[in-house]
Amino acid sequence: MGGYDEDSSTQTETRWLDADQQQAWLTLIALVTRLPAALDAQLQRDSALTHFEYFVLASLSGENNRRLQLSLLAQRANASLSRLSHVITKMEKAGWVRRESIRGSRGSDAVLTEAGMAKVVEAAPPHVESVRALVFDGLSTDQVRQLSELGSAMLTQLDKGIAAGTGRA
């Protein structure tokens, strides 16, 4: 079976996955589907946060002055500005963040409040325990290193594909 190449208007051969690649792909798909759902369930149960909300709060907690421009935060979270804005509005109502206009710009910063920092401090211990239990407790030290190396290589390849227009972030 061939694919269609618009540039040359000719049929091209599809590079099908071999058995090992297909097994690795199915394992990866199961992981990227099930792990976020498990982490989300833990955070909602223990801290009344979604995984995305926790990521936003934790990201802000690690920044200088606990602030970050909304567009940069959206990029880091791989989220649309609209999605992030909706979450920031919810967090503002909870008192965890506030928006501050950037002088001389149309942009805004998200700023973590003391209440928001307290929420991160409350949510982090059970979340880290969940990450350990779900991911790291089942791996050897060498496997953790390999996971890091594989993840880095895959992210590099993903970034190349996105830059080339193969996929969208």
ZAVEX-718641 format. One line per 8 residues: number of its first residue (from 1); for each residue y, z, x of N, C-alpha, C. Coordinates in steps of 0.05 Angstrom, whole numbers, plus 5000, padded with zeros to 4 digits. Layout:
BEGIN
NUM) Y,Z,X,Y,Z,X,Y,Z,X  ...
END
This chain:
BEGIN
1) 4976,5000,5017,5000,5000,5000,5025,5000,5018  5043,4984,5011,5068,4983,5027,5092,4992,5011  5112,4999,5026,5138,5006,5014,5157,4983,5017  5180,4985,5004,5200,4964,5005,5223,4972,5023  5229,4955,5042,5252,4959,5060,5275,4942,5052  5296,4954,5040,5319,4939,5030,5333,4923,5051  5335,4934,5075,5350,4921,5097,5338,4894,5104  5312,4892,5105,5299,4867,5113,5287,4852,5089
9) 5287,4864,5066,5276,4852,5042,5247,4845,5046  5232,4861,5062,5204,4856,5066,5188,4882,5060  5163,4878,5056,5145,4901,5052,5141,4915,5079  5140,4941,5078,5134,4957,5102,5110,4974,5096  5095,4981,5116,5072,4998,5112,5080,5027,5109  5069,5040,5089,5074,5069,5085,5058,5084,5106  5070,5103,5119,5056,5120,5138,5045,5144,5124  5021,5142,5113,5009,5163,5098,5003,5187,5116
17) 5001,5210,5105,4994,5234,5120,4964,5234,5125  4956,5242,5149,4928,5246,5154,4919,5272,5142  4893,5278,5144,4883,5302,5130,4896,5328,5140  4899,5330,5166,4912,5354,5178,4941,5357,5169  4956,5334,5169,4984,5335,5160,4986,5341,5130  4968,5330,5114,4968,5336,5086,4963,5366,5081  4944,5377,5095,4938,5406,5091,4962,5423,5100  4974,5416,5122,4998,5430,5132,5021,5428,5112
25) 5024,5403,5101,5046,5399,5081,5041,5415,5056  5017,5416,5046,5011,5431,5022,5015,5461,5026  5008,5470,5050,5012,5498,5057,5042,5505,5059  5057,5487,5071,5086,5491,5073,5099,5491,5045  5091,5473,5028,5102,5472,5000,5095,5498,4985  5071,5507,4988,5064,5533,4975,5081,5556,4986  5086,5556,5012,5102,5577,5024,5131,5576,5014  5143,5552,5015,5171,5550,5007,5175,5554,4977
33) 5154,5552,4962,5156,5557,4933,5151,5587,4927  5130,5598,4939,5122,5625,4931,5137,5647,4945  5145,5644,4971,5159,5665,4985,5186,5671,4973  5203,5651,4967,5229,5657,4955,5226,5671,4928  5206,5663,4912,5201,5676,4886,5193,5705,4890  5177,5711,4910,5168,5738,4914,5192,5755,4924  5208,5744,4942,5231,5759,4952,5252,5763,4930  5255,5743,4913,5274,5746,4890,5264,5768,4871
41) 5238,5768,4866,5227,5789,4847,5231,5817,4859  5227,5820,4885,5231,5846,4897,5260,5855,4896  5278,5837,4902,5306,5844,4902,5316,5850,4873  5307,5835,4854,5315,5840,4826,5304,5867,4817  5279,5873,4824,5266,5898,4816,5280,5922,4829  5284,5921,4855,5293,5944,4870,5324,5947,4871  5338,5924,4869,5367,5925,4874,5384,5910,4853  5371,5899,4833,5385,5883,4812,5402,5861,4824
49) 5391,5848,4845,5404,5825,4858,5384,5802,4859  5395,5778,4858,5378,5755,4864,5378,5751,4894  5359,5736,4904,5357,5731,4933,5383,5717,4942  5394,5699,4926,5418,5685,4933,5442,5705,4935  5443,5723,4916,5465,5743,4916,5463,5761,4941  5438,5769,4947,5434,5785,4971,5442,5770,4996  5435,5745,4998,5443,5728,5021,5473,5727,5024  5487,5724,5002,5516,5723,5003,5528,5749,5013
57) 5519,5771,5001,5528,5798,5010,5521,5803,5039  5497,5798,5047,5488,5803,5074,5503,5785,5094  5509,5760,5086,5524,5742,5104,5552,5753,5108  5565,5762,5087,5592,5774,5089,5591,5799,5106  5570,5815,5103,5569,5841,5118,5568,5836,5148  5558,5814,5157,5555,5808,5185,5579,5794,5197  5599,5788,5182,5623,5774,5191,5645,5793,5200  5662,5784,5219,5686,5799,5226,5702,5804,5201
65) 5711,5828,5198,5727,5836,5175,5713,5831,5148  5687,5826,5150,5670,5823,5126,5682,5801,5107  5691,5779,5119,5703,5758,5103,5694,5731,5114  5693,5711,5095,5685,5684,5103,5697,5665,5083  5706,5642,5093,5717,5621,5075,5695,5612,5056  5702,5609,5031,5682,5602,5010,5667,5576,5017  5682,5556,5027,5669,5530,5033,5648,5534,5056  5654,5550,5076,5635,5555,5097,5611,5572,5087
73) 5616,5591,5070,5595,5607,5059,5576,5590,5042  5588,5571,5026,5571,5553,5010,5554,5535,5028  5565,5526,5050,5550,5510,5069,5527,5526,5081  5532,5550,5089,5511,5567,5101,5489,5573,5081  5497,5576,5056,5477,5582,5035,5464,5557,5023  5472,5534,5033,5462,5508,5023,5466,5507,4993  5490,5515,4984,5496,5516,4956,5522,5500,4950  5524,5491,4926,5549,5478,4918,5571,5499,4917
81) 5595,5490,4920,5618,5508,4917,5619,5519,4889  5611,5503,4869,5611,5512,4842,5591,5535,4838  5567,5532,4849,5546,5553,4846,5556,5579,4860  5567,5576,4884,5576,5599,4898,5599,5612,4883  5617,5597,4873,5640,5608,4858,5631,5624,4834  5610,5614,4820,5599,5629,4797,5588,5656,4806  5574,5656,4828,5562,5681,4839,5584,5700,4848  5604,5689,4862,5627,5705,4871,5641,5718,4848
89) 5645,5703,4826,5658,5714,4802,5642,5738,4791  5615,5735,4790,5598,5757,4781,5600,5781,4800  5601,5776,4826,5604,5798,4845,5631,5811,4844  5652,5795,4838,5678,5807,4834,5678,5827,4811  5665,5819,4789,5664,5837,4766,5649,5863,4772  5629,5861,4790,5614,5885,4799,5630,5901,4819  5651,5890,4830,5667,5904,4850,5657,5901,4878  5639,5882,4883,5626,5879,4909,5642,5861,4928
97) 5656,5841,4917,5672,5823,4933,5699,5819,4919  5718,5808,4935,5743,5799,4923,5749,5772,4937  5764,5756,4923,5774,5731,4934,5802,5735,4945  5808,5723,4967,5835,5724,4978,5842,5695,4986  5866,5687,4977,5876,5660,4984,5880,5659,5014  5875,5636,5025,5881,5631,5054,5909,5620,5055  5926,5634,5070,5954,5626,5073,5956,5597,5083  5973,5581,5069,5977,5554,5078,5954,5535,5071
105) 5936,5544,5054,5913,5527,5047,5906,5531,5017  5891,5512,5007,5882,5515,4979,5856,5531,4978  5844,5536,5001,5819,5551,5002,5822,5580,4998  5799,5593,4994,5798,5622,4991,5776,5634,5009  5779,5659,5016,5759,5674,5030,5745,5692,5010  5719,5697,5014,5705,5718,5000,5706,5742,5019  5713,5765,5009,5716,5790,5025,5697,5811,5013  5680,5822,5029,5662,5843,5020,5677,5869,5018
113) 5675,5882,4995,5688,5908,4991,5670,5930,5001  5681,5955,5001,5665,5978,5008,5641,5981,4989  5646,5976,4963,5624,5977,4944,5603,5956,4950  5612,5932,4958,5593,5911,4966,5577,5918,4990  5590,5931,5010,5576,5940,5034,5556,5961,5026  5563,5979,5008,5544,5999,4999,5520,5986,4985  5525,5965,4971,5503,5950,4957,5484,5938,4978  5495,5927,4999,5478,5916,5021,5462,5938,5034
121) 5475,5960,5040,5461,5983,5053,5439,5993,5035  5443,5993,5009,5423,6002,4989,5400,5982,4988  5406,5956,4987,5386,5935,4983,5370,5929,5008  5381,5932,5031,5368,5923,5056,5342,5936,5062  5339,5963,5061,5313,5974,5069,5289,5964,5053  5290,5965,5026,5266,5954,5012,5263,5924,5016  5284,5910,5020,5282,5881,5025,5268,5875,5052  5277,5890,5073,5265,5886,5099,5235,5894,5098
129) 5229,5915,5083,5201,5923,5081,5185,5901,5067  5196,5889,5047,5183,5867,5033,5179,5843,5051  5199,5836,5067,5196,5814,5086,5174,5820,5106  5174,5845,5116,5152,5853,5135,5125,5850,5121  5122,5861,5097,5096,5860,5083,5087,5832,5077  5106,5815,5068,5099,5788,5059,5096,5768,5082  5109,5773,5104,5109,5753,5126,5098,5764,5152  5111,5784,5163,5105,5792,5190,5081,5809,5194
137) 5074,5826,5175,5051,5844,5179,5024,5829,5182  5023,5804,5172,4999,5788,5174,4998,5770,5199  5018,5772,5216,5020,5755,5240,5019,5771,5265  5007,5759,5286,5007,5771,5313,5034,5765,5325  5040,5778,5348,5064,5773,5363,5067,5744,5370  5044,5732,5379,5045,5704,5387,5050,5686,5363  5039,5693,5340,5043,5677,5316,5072,5679,5306  5085,5702,5310,5113,5705,5303,5130,5686,5320
145) 5124,5686,5346,5138,5668,5365,5133,5639,5357  5108,5632,5350,5102,5604,5342,5116,5597,5316  5117,5616,5298,5131,5611,5272,5161,5605,5278  5173,5620,5296,5201,5615,5303,5204,5587,5315  5187,5580,5334,5188,5554,5347,5184,5532,5327  5164,5534,5310,5158,5514,5290,5182,5511,5270  5192,5533,5262,5215,5533,5243,5239,5519,5256  5244,5525,5281,5267,5513,5295,5263,5483,5297
153) 5239,5475,5305,5233,5446,5308,5236,5432,5281  5226,5444,5259,5228,5432,5233,5257,5431,5223  5273,5451,5229,5301,5451,5221,5316,5429,5236  5310,5426,5262,5323,5404,5277,5316,5377,5265  5291,5373,5258,5282,5348,5246,5295,5344,5219  5297,5365,5203,5310,5364,5177,5339,5356,5180  5353,5369,5199,5381,5362,5203,5385,5333,5211  5367,5323,5228,5368,5294,5236,5364,5276,5211
161) 5345,5283,5194,5340,5268,5170,5363,5268,5151  5375,5291,5148,5398,5294,5130,5422,5277,5141  5426,5279,5167,5448,5264,5180,5443,5234,5177  5418,5226,5178,5412,5197,5176,5411,5188,5147  5414,5206,5128,5413,5198,5100,5385,5198,5088  5365,5208,5103,5338,5209,5093,5335,5229,5070  5349,5251,5072,5348,5272,5052,5376,5283,5047  5378,5298,5027,5404,5311,5021,5401,5341,5023
169) 5421,5354,5032,5421,5383,5033,5428,5394,5006
END
